[in-house]
């Protein structure tokens, strides 16, 4: 008779993600960045969008990152929490800045325009020894995009570990 092998650690998280949270500034009503006087402030980033989507589908999710400890960083983390994403793996720091994504929604024939401003972002300072690896022991799956691995050597080393 075969017995099911028991996992020594209960997997309480369905998916953990790691990536850069971006402060998204979007022009309302398909306007242009050049002409608009107002911008919508949103939370974004590839992994952030995925983890919110998975959470909204009912999965237990967690997010790992490093963000600046200011009103922008705290607002972005609060936005993830509002979607029931576990944010205990997000480190707050006083170095760097938050990456910004400017978005202009196009109307045919004008395409969408995305402008990234990531230089000096806090996540670029994330080191493997700072991460809460217990999140991964508790997770069934890990999601990241190639964008995070391409940001810099530190991010690549974290993902490799």
RAQUI-V21873 format. One record per residue. N is the residue number from 1. PHI is phi in degrees with one decimal (none if undefined). PSI is psi in degrees with one decimal (NA if undefined). D_CENTER is the distance of its C-alpha to the mean C-alpha in Angstrom with 2 decimals. Layout:
n: <N,N>
phi: <PHI,PHI>
psi: <PSI,PSI>
d_center: <D_CENTER,D_CENTER>
//
This chain:
n: <1,2,3,4,5,6,7,8,9,10,11,12,13,14,15,16,17,18,19,20,21,22,23,24,25,26,27,28,29,30,31,32,33,34,35,36,37,38,39,40,41,42,43,44,45,46,47,48,49,50,51,52,53,54,55,56,57,58,59,60,61,62,63,64,65,66,67,68,69,70,71,72,73,74,75,76,77,78,79,80,81,82,83,84,85,86,87,88,89,90,91,92,93,94,95,96,97,98,99,100,101,102,103,104,105,106,107,108,109,110,111,112,113,114,115,116,117,118,119,120,121,122,123,124,125,126,127,128,129,130,131,132,133,134,135,136,137,138,139,140,141,142,143,144,145,146,147,148,149,150,151,152,153,154,155,156,157,158,159,160,161>
phi: <none,-91.3,-116.4,-72.5,-72.0,-88.1,-76.3,-66.3,-118.4,-68.5,-84.0,-96.8,-118.6,-73.8,-140.6,-111.4,-122.1,-138.9,-179.1,-94.8,-81.1,-115.3,-85.4,-95.5,-113.8,-115.7,-72.8,-75.1,57.8,57.9,-76.4,-111.5,-60.5,-66.4,-107.2,-74.5,-106.5,-132.1,-134.9,-85.7,-103.1,-133.5,-96.8,-153.7,118.2,-53.8,-68.5,-62.3,-64.1,-66.0,-65.9,-66.5,-60.4,-65.3,-64.2,-66.8,-83.3,101.2,-82.1,-84.4,-127.2,-142.2,-130.1,-120.2,-168.9,-135.4,-131.1,-70.7,-83.2,-143.4,-61.6,-70.7,-58.3,-65.1,-64.4,-65.9,-66.1,-59.8,-62.9,-61.2,-58.9,-64.9,-104.5,64.9,-88.6,-71.9,-110.5,-64.2,-86.7,-93.3,-93.2,-99.3,-139.4,-110.1,-108.4,81.3,-156.1,-87.8,-68.5,-122.4,-121.4,-93.2,-124.5,-123.0,-78.2,-84.6,-127.0,-50.3,-90.6,-77.4,-78.0,-63.5,-126.6,-119.5,-123.4,-95.8,-128.9,-112.0,-56.1,78.2,-64.6,-57.3,-61.4,-65.7,-94.8,-66.8,-115.7,-54.7,-70.1,-85.8,-77.7,-88.6,-72.0,-62.1,-55.6,-73.8,-66.5,-88.7,-101.2,-80.9,-137.3,-126.8,-123.2,-150.5,-109.5,-67.1,-60.1,-62.0,-63.7,-87.1,-62.8,-171.2,-62.2,-59.6,-63.1,-62.1,-65.4,-62.6,-65.8,-64.2,-67.7>
psi: <134.5,142.0,146.4,129.0,130.8,136.1,126.8,-20.6,124.4,126.6,96.1,-4.8,130.1,-48.6,130.1,138.7,158.4,128.7,-172.6,125.8,133.0,142.0,111.2,124.5,109.3,135.9,128.9,156.2,37.6,28.6,-176.1,149.9,-35.1,-32.3,-17.9,144.3,-5.9,151.0,143.3,138.3,119.8,166.3,137.0,-168.6,144.5,-54.7,-35.4,-42.2,-41.5,-45.8,-36.0,-42.9,-44.0,-39.7,-40.6,-22.4,-1.7,2.9,150.3,122.5,158.3,154.4,137.6,133.0,-175.1,125.4,157.0,136.3,75.9,-175.9,-30.9,-51.2,-45.5,-37.3,-42.2,-41.5,-41.8,-36.7,-43.0,-45.4,-35.8,-16.3,18.4,30.5,130.8,121.7,15.7,-18.6,4.4,124.0,135.7,137.2,172.4,7.3,149.0,-153.8,173.5,136.1,147.9,139.9,117.2,129.2,133.7,112.4,124.0,162.7,132.4,135.7,3.5,123.1,168.4,152.0,125.4,127.3,118.2,138.2,90.3,-9.4,128.1,15.4,146.9,-35.8,-24.1,-16.5,-2.7,129.6,150.2,-37.9,-13.9,-16.5,148.9,90.7,-13.6,-31.1,-38.1,-32.2,-29.2,-7.7,145.7,-35.8,155.7,132.5,134.3,162.5,166.9,-21.0,-46.8,-43.8,-28.4,-8.0,-48.3,177.6,-40.0,-48.6,-40.4,-42.2,-38.1,-46.7,-36.3,-38.9,NA>
d_center: <45.37,41.72,39.41,35.70,34.06,32.06,28.65,29.08,25.63,24.81,21.58,20.19,16.58,16.37,12.95,10.57,7.37,6.29,4.40,4.47,3.99,7.21,10.34,11.90,15.69,17.49,21.25,22.79,25.41,24.91,26.20,25.78,24.00,27.44,29.23,26.89,27.45,24.59,20.84,18.54,15.57,12.43,8.72,6.93,5.25,6.41,4.49,3.52,7.12,8.36,7.77,9.35,11.96,12.83,13.23,15.40,17.42,18.30,16.44,15.55,11.89,10.06,6.76,7.43,6.73,9.31,9.79,13.16,15.37,16.55,16.60,13.62,11.28,13.03,12.89,9.14,9.15,12.30,10.98,8.80,12.09,14.15,12.95,13.97,10.75,11.90,10.21,12.99,11.11,9.45,12.11,13.54,15.68,18.23,17.77,16.18,14.55,11.51,10.92,12.41,12.69,16.17,17.01,20.58,21.34,24.45,27.55,29.68,30.83,28.26,24.88,21.42,20.46,17.03,17.26,14.57,15.32,13.34,16.36,16.30,12.63,12.24,9.94,13.04,15.01,13.26,16.16,16.77,19.14,16.74,14.54,15.53,16.80,18.38,15.23,15.91,19.56,18.90,16.77,18.45,15.80,12.91,10.61,9.14,10.12,12.80,11.00,9.34,12.87,14.52,13.06,15.68,17.78,15.95,12.69,15.14,17.11,14.41,13.65,17.44,18.12>
//
